[in-house]
Amino acid sequence: MKVKYSAIVLAVFAALSPNADAAEKKIQKDESDIETILITASPFQRTILESSVPVTILSGEELDQHQAATLGETLKNVPGVHSSYFGPVASSPIIRGLDGPRIKVLQNGLGASDASRVGPDHQVSTETSTASQIEILRGPATLLYGSGAIGGVVNVVDNRLPVTRQEGLIGEIFAQYDNVADAKTISTDLNAGVGDFVVHLDAYNRSTNDYKIPVPANINEQGASSKLPNSAMDADGYNLGAGWVQDDTVIALAYGRMNSEYGLPGEDGVFIKLKQDRYQGVVDWNNLDGFINAVHWQNAYTDYEHSEIDVVEVGTTFRNESIESRLWGEHAPVFGWKGVLGLHYNNSDFEAIGEEAFTPPTKTDSLAVFLMEERQTGAFIWQIGSRIEQVTHTINNDFFAERDPQQSIAFADTDYVAVSGSAGVVFKIDNDNTLAFNYAYSERAPSASEFFSYGPHIGSGTYEIGGGFEIANNNDQYTVVQTASDMDKEVSNNVDLSYRFNTDDLNASFSIFHNQVDNYIFEDFTDLVFSDGGLVSAQVFADQVANLGEAADEADGLPVVVFAQQNAKLYGYEAQIDWHLNDQWRLEAFTDYTRAKLASGLNVPRIPPMRIGSSAHYESGNWHTEMEIIRNSKQDKIAINETDTSGYTMVSASANYYLALDNVDMTIYIKGDNLTNQEARVHSSYLKDEAPLSSRSFSVGVRARF
């Protein structure tokens, strides 16, 4: 789907035509919204103020303002959330220092089912330009979503599943140009209905060149700044949906297609070509007679594939075919308690094929039963729940025979039973003040990649050895052998305490958390290097490199990491305030901090540093302007083989102009990022020494709603 981006210019001229009148614009962020926006990721459909767990929802103009090409970059300034930042082409959210298989990324309540939980170089297969809201649950959310949500949930909500009646046509068109990479984005979202029948269509197209950077890409390079090599992207996709909506029955179905082609920064000439087909459906039976008064059934089938291509040759292909189904019923109150009882099934058939495949083909089945209850007594809302989940990994052992013919490696099916439970309370002190407490006990089965990895992971620049193996040393001859025991489950005991203050003019929240994780799984750097098909000590490899002289740059070696387990402790806080001083001025400020340590006293790797930010907003007539400053501290609490990351300050500013053109509400904006052209390297990124954040940039865009 190719689009002529001169449409942006035409839209601007149309908006400035004599028929354009001032839009009836409400203030960009209304503090009362927090009392009305529902958390769709919760079966109780509570608001933020009624949740015992910390929740942030991006929607409306606030989501528009933070929108970026990747999910991680879109959410990176949400308190408690950072980005893994694999250059500008791929990044996932990090919540309170946890990422990968501990953070569940959802599309309308069901897993995205891509390969982003396996490696940082893999895109999250969701699109933010067509999203209506994004919900971030900080802390364990395993009761409804399973052990993959032990660290939190990100739920991207769009309109592809029409579940409400509508008459006529509504929608929006969005177009943007950003000079930092000659980036062009356009998207549309259309919804129409007649009687009980509703339909939906959305589509997007994004194209960029290599991104400009303020300093040389590699931290050890000299010379003038230029561009981040191999950081271009081309992506497009669409979703079609239809729904039949009655008072007692709702049925909605959707099909979506996503295509993406993007380079891997740090890997010259290597790029990824991705495609995904996704079918999703929901059936709701409401107003039933009897003990169960409503039943909801969500289903998704996803066929995902991406290939890593070196110039023209396909190196490795990743495939993930998955089926997910969640069925739950709402029951009538019992002694004042109302709640849901449900079943959750997930089947994933994942495989990596090629010379650089580092995980064996694995089929993972999980089946769970969950119960969630709540009761309101006066000023208190009590929330409890539990979940029992069985996870089974079935491995194709042919992978190991090809990887190491000298070893006899064979894994039987691996079964885990994960039990989770939580208890929370929300205390409404008065109309303005709320106090919330939540305790969660969560178990997580090791993922297939953590357990069975055995090979080079080009994206992270390491040679990975899973927890199902150990390294044997016989007179400095190193071999990988299968262990006699399975990996243990991770066990999290997480406590959250939150205070919230909300009036018509002021919204503030403060949360502290403490997360004790037993058997925490992490990548432990060894003193070994994989080179010329075998394992050697780092010193031997260094000597080999030294002997090469001028040809040393041609030395090929990857540091060896093993997936180890050790108890860990993570704790920290998030705080934010949003204050309307008057009809024109609004001030925002936030800060967050996560500390993560292993039981040995060493630090957990790639933990984001403390951060503090503030912004000032000014509104007058049709104008909204703002300036934002965010300070990321130096991170020197590092793990073995990590390096310090210097602190940096990012300054941005934007201006929006609102117009009404007949029945169209239009927003025209210009935005500048990194206005001081600061060198900024993301500590949580595997590529922090090779991929700084982009240089000073300016973008212009138009969004028209009708």
C-alpha positions as CSV (number, residue, x, y, z in Angstrom):
1,M,0.0,0.0,0.0
2,K,2.0,3.0,-1.3
3,V,0.7,6.5,-0.5
4,K,1.7,9.9,-1.9
5,Y,2.6,11.9,1.2
6,S,1.8,15.2,-0.4
7,A,-1.6,14.4,1.1
8,I,-0.2,16.1,4.3
9,V,0.3,19.4,2.4
10,L,-3.1,19.2,0.7
11,A,-4.8,18.6,4.1
12,V,-3.1,21.6,5.6
13,F,-4.2,23.8,2.7
14,A,-7.8,22.5,3.0
15,A,-7.8,23.2,6.7
16,L,-6.8,26.8,6.1
17,S,-9.4,27.4,3.5
18,P,-12.2,30.0,4.1
19,N,-14.6,27.2,5.2
20,A,-12.4,26.3,8.2
21,D,-13.8,27.4,11.5
22,A,-12.5,27.2,15.1
23,A,-13.1,23.7,16.5
24,E,-15.0,23.3,19.7
25,K,-12.0,21.9,21.5
26,K,-11.9,20.7,25.1
27,I,-8.7,20.9,27.0
28,Q,-6.2,18.4,25.9
29,K,-6.2,16.4,29.1
30,D,-9.2,16.5,31.5
31,E,-8.6,15.2,35.0
32,S,-12.2,13.9,35.1
33,D,-11.3,11.4,32.4
34,I,-9.5,9.2,34.9
35,E,-12.9,8.5,36.5
36,T,-14.5,7.4,33.3
37,I,-11.9,5.5,31.2
38,L,-12.4,1.8,31.7
39,I,-9.6,-0.8,31.9
40,T,-10.6,-3.3,29.3
41,A,-7.8,-5.6,30.4
42,S,-9.8,-6.2,33.6
43,P,-12.9,-8.4,33.5
44,F,-14.5,-6.0,36.1
45,Q,-14.2,-3.0,33.7
46,R,-13.0,-0.8,36.6
47,T,-11.4,2.7,36.2
48,I,-7.9,3.5,37.3
49,L,-9.1,4.9,40.6
50,E,-10.8,1.6,41.4
51,S,-7.9,-0.7,40.6
52,S,-5.8,-2.2,43.4
53,V,-2.8,-2.6,40.9
54,P,-1.1,0.4,39.4
55,V,-2.5,1.1,35.9
56,T,-1.8,3.7,33.3
57,I,-4.0,4.3,30.2
58,L,-2.8,6.3,27.2
59,S,-5.7,7.4,25.0
60,G,-7.0,10.3,22.9
61,E,-4.6,13.3,22.5
62,E,-2.2,12.0,25.0
63,L,-1.7,8.8,23.0
64,D,-1.4,10.9,19.8
65,Q,1.3,13.0,21.3
66,H,3.5,10.0,22.3
67,Q,3.0,7.9,19.3
68,A,6.1,6.3,17.7
69,A,7.1,3.7,15.2
70,T,7.5,0.9,17.9
71,L,5.5,0.0,21.0
72,G,8.5,0.4,23.3
73,E,9.2,3.9,22.1
74,T,5.5,4.9,22.3
75,L,5.4,3.9,26.0
76,K,8.9,4.8,27.1
77,N,7.9,8.0,29.0
78,V,5.1,6.3,31.0
79,P,6.1,6.1,34.7
80,G,7.6,2.7,35.4
81,V,8.0,1.9,31.7
82,H,11.2,2.0,29.6
83,S,12.2,0.7,26.2
84,S,14.5,-2.1,25.2
85,Y,15.5,0.0,22.2
86,F,17.0,-2.1,19.5
87,G,17.6,1.0,17.4
88,P,14.5,2.8,16.1
89,V,13.2,-0.3,14.3
90,A,12.4,-2.7,17.2
91,S,11.8,-2.0,20.9
92,S,9.6,-3.6,23.6
93,P,8.3,-2.2,26.8
94,I,10.3,-2.8,30.0
95,I,8.1,-2.6,33.2
96,R,9.9,-2.1,36.5
97,G,13.1,-3.6,35.1
98,L,11.3,-6.7,33.7
99,D,10.9,-7.5,30.0
100,G,10.9,-10.4,27.5
101,P,8.9,-13.4,28.6
102,R,7.8,-11.7,31.8
103,I,5.8,-9.0,30.1
104,K,2.7,-10.0,28.2
105,V,1.9,-7.9,25.1
106,L,-1.8,-8.1,24.1
107,Q,-3.9,-7.1,21.2
108,N,-7.4,-6.6,22.4
109,G,-6.9,-8.8,25.3
110,L,-5.2,-11.8,23.7
111,G,-1.4,-12.3,23.2
112,A,0.3,-10.7,20.2
113,S,1.9,-14.1,19.4
114,D,5.0,-12.9,17.7
115,A,8.7,-13.5,18.4
116,S,9.3,-10.4,20.4
117,R,9.5,-12.3,23.7
118,V,12.4,-14.3,22.4
119,G,14.8,-11.6,21.2
120,P,15.2,-7.8,21.4
121,D,15.8,-7.5,17.7
122,H,12.2,-8.8,17.0
123,Q,9.4,-6.3,16.4
124,V,6.3,-6.4,18.5
125,S,3.5,-7.1,16.0
126,T,1.1,-4.4,17.2
127,E,0.5,-1.0,15.6
128,T,0.0,2.2,17.7
129,S,-1.1,4.6,15.0
130,T,-4.5,2.9,14.8
131,A,-4.9,2.2,18.5
132,S,-7.7,3.8,20.5
133,Q,-6.0,3.2,23.9
134,I,-3.0,1.4,25.4
135,E,-3.3,0.0,28.9
136,I,-0.2,-0.7,31.0
137,L,-0.6,-2.8,34.2
138,R,2.5,-2.5,36.3
139,G,3.2,-5.6,38.4
140,P,2.0,-9.2,38.1
141,A,-1.2,-9.7,36.1
142,T,-1.0,-13.5,35.9
143,L,-4.5,-14.3,37.0
144,L,-6.2,-13.5,33.7
145,Y,-3.2,-13.6,31.3
146,G,-0.9,-16.4,32.6
147,S,2.6,-16.8,33.8
148,G,3.9,-14.7,30.9
149,A,2.5,-11.7,32.7
150,I,4.5,-12.1,35.9
151,G,6.0,-8.6,35.3
152,G,3.1,-6.8,33.8
153,V,0.8,-6.4,30.8
154,V,0.6,-4.0,27.9
155,N,-2.8,-4.2,26.1
156,V,-3.1,-2.4,22.8
157,V,-6.8,-1.7,22.1
158,D,-8.2,-0.8,18.7
159,N,-11.6,-1.0,17.0
160,R,-11.0,-4.0,14.8
161,L,-13.7,-6.0,16.8
162,P,-16.8,-3.8,16.6
163,V,-18.9,-4.5,19.8
164,T,-21.0,-1.4,20.1
165,R,-23.9,-0.1,17.9
166,Q,-23.3,2.8,15.6
167,E,-25.2,4.7,13.0
168,G,-23.4,6.2,10.0
169,L,-19.7,6.6,9.4
170,I,-17.0,7.9,11.8
171,G,-13.3,7.7,11.5
172,E,-10.0,9.5,11.3
173,I,-7.0,10.0,8.9
174,F,-3.5,10.6,10.2
175,A,-0.4,11.7,8.3
176,Q,3.1,12.6,9.5
177,Y,6.5,13.5,8.2
178,D,9.7,13.4,10.3
179,N,12.9,14.8,9.0
180,V,15.3,12.7,11.2
181,A,14.9,9.7,8.9
182,D,12.8,11.1,6.0
183,A,10.0,9.2,7.8
184,K,6.5,9.2,6.3
185,T,3.5,7.7,8.1
186,I,-0.1,7.6,7.2
187,S,-3.0,5.7,8.7
188,T,-6.8,5.6,8.6
189,D,-9.5,4.2,10.9
190,L,-13.1,3.9,9.7
191,N,-16.1,2.6,11.5
192,A,-19.7,2.4,10.2
193,G,-23.0,0.8,11.2
194,V,-26.6,0.2,10.3
195,G,-29.0,-1.2,12.8
196,D,-27.4,-4.1,14.6
197,F,-24.6,-4.5,12.1
198,V,-21.2,-2.6,12.4
199,V,-18.0,-2.8,10.3
200,H,-14.4,-1.6,10.7
201,L,-11.5,-0.9,8.5
202,D,-8.0,0.5,9.5
203,A,-4.8,0.6,7.5
204,Y,-1.4,2.2,7.9
205,N,1.9,2.7,5.9
206,R,5.3,3.7,7.3
207,S,8.5,4.3,5.4
208,T,11.9,5.6,6.8
209,N,15.5,5.9,5.7
210,D,18.4,5.4,8.1
211,Y,18.1,7.7,11.2
212,K,20.3,10.7,11.8
213,I,22.4,10.5,15.0
214,P,24.3,13.2,16.8
215,V,27.5,11.2,17.4
216,P,29.2,8.3,15.6
217,A,27.2,5.1,16.0
218,N,29.9,3.1,17.8
219,I,31.0,4.6,21.1
220,N,34.7,3.9,20.2
221,E,34.5,5.6,16.8
222,Q,35.8,9.1,16.0
223,G,34.6,11.6,13.4
224,A,31.5,13.6,12.6
225,S,28.0,12.4,13.3
226,S,26.0,10.9,10.4
227,K,23.3,8.2,10.4
228,L,22.7,4.9,12.2
229,P,23.6,2.3,9.5
230,N,20.9,-0.2,8.6
231,S,18.1,1.5,10.6
232,A,15.6,2.0,7.8
233,M,12.1,0.5,7.9
234,D,9.1,-0.1,5.6
235,A,5.9,-1.4,7.1
236,D,2.2,-1.6,6.2
237,G,-0.9,-3.4,7.4
238,Y,-4.6,-3.4,7.7
239,N,-7.5,-4.8,9.7
240,L,-11.0,-5.7,8.7
241,G,-13.8,-6.3,11.3
242,A,-17.5,-6.9,11.5
243,G,-19.9,-7.2,14.4
244,W,-23.5,-8.0,15.1
245,V,-24.6,-6.2,18.2
246,Q,-27.8,-6.9,20.2
247,D,-28.8,-6.2,23.8
248,D,-28.2,-9.8,24.8
249,T,-25.7,-11.1,22.2
250,V,-22.6,-9.6,20.6
251,I,-20.6,-11.4,17.9
252,A,-17.5,-9.8,16.3
253,L,-14.9,-11.1,14.0
254,A,-11.7,-9.6,12.5
255,Y,-8.8,-10.3,10.2
256,G,-5.5,-8.4,10.2
257,R,-2.4,-8.4,8.1
258,M,1.0,-6.9,9.0
259,N,4.1,-6.6,6.8
260,S,7.4,-5.1,7.9
261,E,10.9,-5.0,6.5
262,Y,13.6,-3.4,8.7
263,G,17.4,-3.4,9.1
264,L,19.3,-4.6,12.1
265,P,21.5,-1.8,13.4
266,G,25.0,-3.2,14.1
267,E,24.6,-5.9,11.4
268,D,25.7,-4.5,8.1
269,G,23.5,-5.7,5.3
270,V,21.2,-7.8,7.5
271,F,17.5,-7.1,7.6
272,I,14.3,-8.7,8.7
273,K,11.3,-9.4,6.6
274,L,8.1,-10.0,8.7
275,K,4.6,-10.9,8.0
276,Q,1.7,-11.8,10.2
277,D,-1.9,-12.9,9.6
278,R,-4.2,-12.7,12.6
279,Y,-7.8,-13.8,13.0
280,Q,-9.7,-12.7,16.2
281,G,-13.2,-13.1,17.4
282,V,-15.4,-12.4,20.5
283,V,-18.8,-13.6,21.5
284,D,-20.7,-12.1,24.5
285,W,-23.9,-13.5,25.9
286,N,-25.4,-11.0,28.3
287,N,-28.4,-10.8,30.6
288,L,-28.6,-14.6,31.2
289,D,-30.9,-16.1,33.7
290,G,-29.5,-18.2,36.5
291,F,-26.3,-18.1,38.5
292,I,-24.1,-17.2,35.5
293,N,-25.5,-14.0,34.2
294,A,-23.0,-13.3,31.3
295,V,-20.5,-15.4,29.3
296,H,-17.6,-14.1,27.2
297,W,-15.5,-16.0,24.7
298,Q,-12.4,-14.6,23.1
299,N,-10.4,-16.4,20.4
300,A,-7.4,-15.7,18.2
301,Y,-5.4,-17.5,15.6
302,T,-2.1,-16.0,14.6
303,D,0.3,-17.1,11.8
304,Y,3.6,-15.2,12.3
305,E,6.9,-15.5,10.3
306,H,10.0,-13.4,9.9
307,S,13.2,-14.1,8.1
308,E,16.6,-12.7,8.8
309,I,18.3,-12.0,5.5
310,D,22.0,-11.2,4.9
311,V,22.0,-9.1,1.7
312,V,20.0,-11.7,-0.4
313,E,20.5,-15.0,1.5
314,V,18.0,-16.1,4.1
315,G,19.9,-16.9,7.3
316,T,17.2,-17.8,9.8
317,T,13.5,-18.0,9.7
318,F,11.3,-17.7,12.8
319,R,7.7,-19.0,12.7
320,N,5.1,-18.9,15.4
321,E,1.6,-20.4,14.8
322,S,-0.6,-20.0,17.8
323,I,-4.2,-20.5,19.0
324,E,-5.5,-18.8,22.1
325,S,-9.0,-19.1,23.6
326,R,-10.4,-17.6,26.9
327,L,-13.9,-18.4,28.1
328,W,-15.3,-16.9,31.3
329,G,-18.6,-16.3,33.0
330,E,-19.8,-13.6,35.4
331,H,-21.7,-15.0,38.3
332,A,-24.4,-13.5,40.5
333,P,-23.3,-12.1,43.8
334,V,-22.6,-14.6,46.6
335,F,-22.5,-13.0,50.1
336,G,-21.8,-9.7,48.3
337,W,-19.0,-11.1,46.2
338,K,-19.3,-10.9,42.4
339,G,-16.7,-12.3,40.0
340,V,-15.7,-14.4,37.1
341,L,-14.7,-18.0,36.6
342,G,-12.9,-19.0,33.4
343,L,-10.7,-21.3,31.3
344,H,-7.7,-20.1,29.3
345,Y,-6.0,-22.2,26.6
346,N,-3.0,-21.4,24.6
347,N,-1.1,-23.4,22.0
348,S,2.1,-22.1,20.4
349,D,4.1,-23.9,17.7
350,F,7.4,-22.0,17.5
351,E,10.4,-22.9,15.3
352,A,13.6,-21.3,14.1
353,I,15.2,-22.7,10.9
354,G,18.6,-21.8,9.7
355,E,22.3,-21.8,10.5
356,E,21.9,-19.1,13.2
357,A,18.8,-20.6,14.9
358,F,19.5,-20.6,18.6
359,T,16.3,-22.4,19.9
360,P,14.9,-25.7,18.9
361,P,11.4,-26.1,17.4
362,T,9.0,-26.2,20.4
363,K,5.3,-26.7,20.9
364,T,4.1,-25.1,24.1
365,D,0.6,-25.9,25.5
366,S,-1.0,-24.2,28.4
367,L,-4.3,-24.8,30.0
368,A,-5.5,-22.8,33.0
369,V,-8.5,-22.2,35.2
370,F,-8.9,-18.9,37.0
371,L,-11.2,-17.2,39.5
372,M,-11.4,-13.5,40.2
373,E,-13.7,-11.9,42.8
374,E,-14.5,-8.5,44.2
375,R,-16.7,-7.0,46.8
376,Q,-17.5,-3.4,47.7
377,T,-18.3,-2.6,51.4
378,G,-18.7,1.1,52.1
379,A,-15.5,2.9,51.1
380,F,-13.6,-0.4,50.4
381,I,-13.3,-2.4,47.2
382,W,-11.9,-5.9,48.0
383,Q,-10.3,-7.8,45.1
384,I,-9.0,-11.4,45.2
385,G,-8.2,-14.1,42.7
386,S,-6.3,-17.3,41.9
387,R,-5.2,-19.3,38.9
388,I,-3.8,-22.8,38.2
389,E,-2.0,-23.3,34.9
390,Q,-0.3,-26.3,33.4
391,V,2.4,-25.6,30.8
392,T,4.0,-28.3,28.6
393,H,7.0,-27.9,26.3
394,T,7.5,-30.5,23.6
395,I,10.9,-30.3,22.0
396,N,12.1,-31.4,18.5
397,N,15.4,-33.0,19.5
398,D,16.7,-33.2,16.0
399,F,17.9,-29.6,16.5
400,F,20.5,-30.7,19.0
401,A,21.7,-33.6,16.8
402,E,22.4,-31.1,14.1
403,R,24.0,-28.6,16.5
404,D,26.3,-31.0,18.2
405,P,26.5,-34.5,16.6
406,Q,29.1,-35.6,19.2
407,Q,26.6,-35.2,22.1
408,S,23.6,-37.3,22.9
409,I,21.1,-34.6,23.8
410,A,17.4,-35.5,24.1
411,F,14.8,-33.7,26.2
412,A,11.5,-35.4,27.2
413,D,8.3,-33.3,27.4
414,T,8.7,-30.8,30.2
415,D,5.6,-30.1,32.4
416,Y,5.1,-27.3,34.9
417,V,2.1,-26.4,37.1
418,A,2.1,-22.7,37.9
419,V,-0.1,-21.4,40.7
420,S,-0.9,-17.7,41.2
421,G,-3.0,-15.7,43.6
422,S,-3.5,-12.1,44.6
423,A,-5.4,-10.0,47.2
424,G,-5.9,-6.3,47.0
425,V,-8.0,-3.5,48.5
426,V,-8.9,0.0,47.4
427,F,-9.9,2.4,50.1
428,K,-11.7,5.6,49.1
429,I,-10.7,7.9,51.9
430,D,-12.9,10.7,50.6
431,N,-14.0,12.1,47.3
432,D,-10.4,13.1,46.4
433,N,-8.1,10.6,48.1
434,T,-7.7,6.9,47.4
435,L,-5.3,4.3,48.9
436,A,-4.7,0.9,47.2
437,F,-2.8,-2.1,48.3
438,N,-2.1,-5.3,46.4
439,Y,-0.2,-8.5,47.1
440,A,0.4,-11.0,44.3
441,Y,2.0,-14.5,44.4
442,S,2.9,-15.6,40.9
443,E,4.7,-18.6,39.4
444,R,6.2,-18.6,35.9
445,A,7.4,-21.6,34.0
446,P,10.7,-21.0,32.1
447,S,10.2,-20.2,28.5
448,A,11.4,-22.5,25.8
449,S,14.2,-20.1,24.8
450,E,15.4,-19.8,28.5
451,F,15.4,-23.6,28.9
452,F,16.6,-25.0,25.5
453,S,18.7,-22.2,23.8
454,Y,21.9,-23.5,22.2
455,G,23.5,-21.3,19.6
456,P,24.4,-17.8,18.4
457,H,21.9,-15.1,19.0
458,I,22.9,-12.5,16.5
459,G,20.4,-9.9,17.7
460,S,21.9,-9.8,21.2
461,G,25.5,-10.5,20.0
462,T,25.9,-13.5,22.3
463,Y,26.1,-17.3,22.2
464,E,23.2,-18.5,24.3
465,I,23.1,-21.7,26.4
466,G,19.9,-22.5,28.1
467,G,19.2,-23.7,31.6
468,G,18.9,-27.3,30.4
469,F,22.6,-27.4,29.8
470,E,25.9,-26.9,31.6
471,I,29.4,-26.3,30.5
472,A,32.0,-29.1,31.2
473,N,35.7,-28.2,31.4
474,N,38.3,-31.0,30.7
475,N,41.8,-29.4,30.7
476,D,40.5,-26.2,29.1
477,Q,38.5,-28.2,26.6
478,Y,34.9,-26.9,27.0
479,T,31.9,-28.9,26.0
480,V,28.1,-28.3,26.5
481,V,26.3,-31.2,28.1
482,Q,22.7,-31.8,29.1
483,T,21.8,-31.3,32.8
484,A,20.1,-34.0,34.8
485,S,17.4,-31.8,36.2
486,D,14.8,-29.3,34.9
487,M,14.9,-25.6,35.5
488,D,12.8,-24.3,38.5
489,K,9.8,-22.1,38.2
490,E,10.2,-18.4,39.0
491,V,8.2,-17.5,42.1
492,S,7.3,-13.8,42.6
493,N,6.0,-12.2,45.8
494,N,5.1,-8.7,44.8
495,V,3.7,-6.0,47.0
496,D,2.2,-2.7,45.7
497,L,1.1,0.3,47.7
498,S,-0.5,3.3,45.8
499,Y,-1.9,6.6,46.8
500,R,-4.0,8.6,44.4
501,F,-5.4,12.1,44.6
502,N,-7.9,13.4,42.0
503,T,-9.9,16.6,41.7
504,D,-11.2,18.6,38.8
505,D,-7.8,20.4,38.6
506,L,-5.2,18.1,40.0
507,N,-4.4,14.4,39.6
508,A,-1.5,12.8,41.5
509,S,-0.3,9.3,42.2
510,F,2.5,7.6,44.0
511,S,3.3,3.9,44.0
512,I,6.0,1.9,45.8
513,F,6.7,-1.8,45.1
514,H,8.8,-4.6,46.3
515,N,9.2,-7.8,44.3
516,Q,11.0,-10.8,45.7
517,V,11.6,-13.3,42.8
518,D,12.9,-16.7,43.8
519,N,14.7,-18.7,41.0
520,Y,15.0,-15.5,38.9
521,I,16.2,-16.4,35.4
522,F,18.9,-14.2,34.0
523,E,21.6,-14.3,31.3
524,D,24.9,-14.9,33.2
525,F,28.0,-14.0,31.3
526,T,30.8,-16.6,31.4
527,D,34.5,-16.1,30.8
528,L,34.1,-18.0,27.5
529,V,33.9,-17.0,23.8
530,F,32.4,-19.0,21.0
531,S,34.9,-18.8,18.1
532,D,35.6,-21.0,15.1
533,G,32.9,-23.5,16.0
534,G,33.9,-24.0,19.6
535,L,34.2,-22.6,23.1
536,V,37.5,-21.0,24.3
537,S,38.4,-18.9,27.2
538,A,38.3,-15.1,26.8
539,Q,42.0,-14.9,27.3
540,V,42.7,-17.5,24.6
541,F,40.5,-15.6,22.2
542,A,42.2,-12.3,23.1
543,D,45.6,-13.9,22.3
544,Q,44.2,-15.2,19.0
545,V,43.0,-11.7,18.1
546,A,46.4,-10.2,19.1
547,N,48.2,-12.6,16.8
548,L,46.1,-11.5,13.8
549,G,47.7,-8.1,13.8
550,E,46.1,-5.9,11.1
551,A,43.5,-8.6,10.4
552,A,42.2,-8.4,14.0
553,D,39.0,-6.8,12.8
554,E,38.1,-10.0,11.1
555,A,38.1,-12.1,14.3
556,D,34.8,-13.6,14.9
557,G,33.8,-14.3,18.5
558,L,30.6,-14.2,20.6
559,P,30.6,-14.0,24.4
560,V,28.9,-17.0,25.9
561,V,26.0,-16.5,28.3
562,V,24.1,-19.2,30.2
563,F,20.6,-18.9,31.5
564,A,21.2,-19.2,35.3
565,Q,18.9,-18.9,38.3
566,Q,19.3,-17.1,41.5
567,N,17.0,-15.3,43.9
568,A,16.5,-11.6,43.1
569,K,15.0,-8.5,44.7
570,L,13.5,-5.6,42.7
571,Y,12.0,-2.6,44.4
572,G,11.3,1.0,43.5
573,Y,8.6,3.7,43.0
574,E,6.7,5.7,40.5
575,A,5.2,9.2,41.1
576,Q,3.4,11.6,38.8
577,I,1.4,14.8,39.1
578,D,-0.8,16.7,36.6
579,W,-2.0,20.1,37.7
580,H,-4.3,22.5,35.8
581,L,-3.3,25.9,37.2
582,N,-6.0,27.6,35.2
583,D,-7.7,27.4,31.8
584,Q,-4.5,28.1,30.0
585,W,-1.6,26.5,32.0
586,R,-1.1,22.9,33.0
587,L,2.0,21.4,34.6
588,E,3.1,17.7,34.6
589,A,5.9,16.0,36.4
590,F,6.9,12.4,37.0
591,T,9.8,10.2,38.3
592,D,10.5,6.5,38.6
593,Y,13.2,4.3,39.9
594,T,13.9,0.5,39.9
595,R,16.7,-1.2,41.9
596,A,17.4,-4.9,41.1
597,K,19.9,-7.1,42.9
598,L,20.7,-10.8,42.9
599,A,21.0,-12.8,46.1
600,S,24.8,-12.9,45.5
601,G,24.9,-9.1,45.9
602,L,25.5,-8.6,42.2
603,N,23.3,-6.4,40.1
604,V,20.7,-7.6,37.6
605,P,21.8,-6.6,34.0
606,R,20.3,-3.9,31.9
607,I,18.2,-2.2,34.6
608,P,17.1,1.3,33.5
609,P,18.3,4.2,35.7
610,M,16.3,6.7,37.8
611,R,14.4,9.2,35.7
612,I,12.7,12.5,36.3
613,G,10.7,14.6,33.9
614,S,8.4,17.6,33.7
615,S,6.4,19.4,31.1
616,A,4.5,22.7,30.8
617,H,1.4,23.1,28.6
618,Y,-0.2,26.3,27.4
619,E,-3.6,26.5,25.8
620,S,-5.2,29.6,24.2
621,G,-8.0,29.6,21.7
622,N,-7.2,26.9,19.1
623,W,-3.6,26.5,20.2
624,H,-2.0,24.0,22.5
625,T,1.8,24.2,23.1
626,E,4.0,22.3,25.4
627,M,7.7,21.8,26.3
628,E,9.0,18.6,28.0
629,I,12.3,17.9,29.7
630,I,13.3,14.4,30.9
631,R,16.5,13.6,32.7
632,N,17.8,10.0,32.7
633,S,20.4,9.5,35.4
634,K,23.8,7.8,35.0
635,Q,23.5,4.0,35.5
636,D,26.5,2.6,37.3
637,K,24.8,-0.1,39.2
638,I,25.8,-2.7,36.6
639,A,26.2,-6.4,36.2
640,I,29.4,-8.3,35.3
641,N,30.5,-7.4,31.7
642,E,28.2,-4.4,31.6
643,T,29.5,-0.9,31.2
644,D,28.3,2.4,32.8
645,T,25.9,4.5,30.9
646,S,26.2,8.3,31.1
647,G,23.1,10.3,32.1
648,Y,21.4,12.6,29.5
649,T,18.7,15.1,29.3
650,M,16.1,15.2,26.4
651,V,14.2,18.3,25.5
652,S,11.2,18.4,23.3
653,A,8.5,20.9,22.3
654,S,5.3,20.8,20.2
655,A,2.5,23.0,19.1
656,N,-1.0,21.8,18.0
657,Y,-3.6,23.9,16.1
658,Y,-7.2,22.8,16.1
659,L,-9.7,23.5,13.3
660,A,-13.2,22.5,12.3
661,L,-13.9,22.0,8.6
662,D,-17.6,21.3,8.1
663,N,-18.0,18.0,10.0
664,V,-14.3,17.4,10.4
665,D,-12.3,18.2,13.5
666,M,-8.7,18.6,12.5
667,T,-5.4,18.9,14.4
668,I,-2.3,20.2,12.7
669,Y,0.9,19.9,14.7
670,I,4.6,20.4,14.7
671,K,7.0,18.7,17.1
672,G,10.7,18.9,17.9
673,D,12.6,16.1,19.7
674,N,16.1,16.1,21.2
675,L,16.3,19.8,20.6
676,T,19.7,20.1,22.2
677,N,21.1,17.3,20.0
678,Q,22.2,15.3,23.0
679,E,24.1,12.1,22.8
680,A,21.9,9.6,24.5
681,R,22.5,5.9,25.0
682,V,19.8,3.6,26.5
683,H,21.2,1.5,29.2
684,S,18.6,-1.3,28.8
685,S,19.5,-1.7,25.1
686,Y,21.7,-4.5,23.8
687,L,23.0,-2.0,21.3
688,K,23.7,1.0,23.6
689,D,27.3,1.2,22.4
690,E,26.4,1.0,18.7
691,A,23.0,2.7,18.5
692,P,22.5,6.1,20.2
693,L,19.1,7.7,20.2
694,S,18.3,9.9,17.1
695,S,19.6,13.4,16.7
696,R,17.5,16.6,16.7
697,S,14.4,16.1,14.7
698,F,11.3,17.9,13.6
699,S,8.0,16.4,12.6
700,V,4.8,17.8,11.1
701,G,1.5,16.0,11.0
702,V,-2.3,16.3,10.4
703,R,-5.0,14.3,12.1
704,A,-8.6,14.6,10.9
705,R,-11.6,13.1,12.8
706,F,-15.0,13.0,11.3
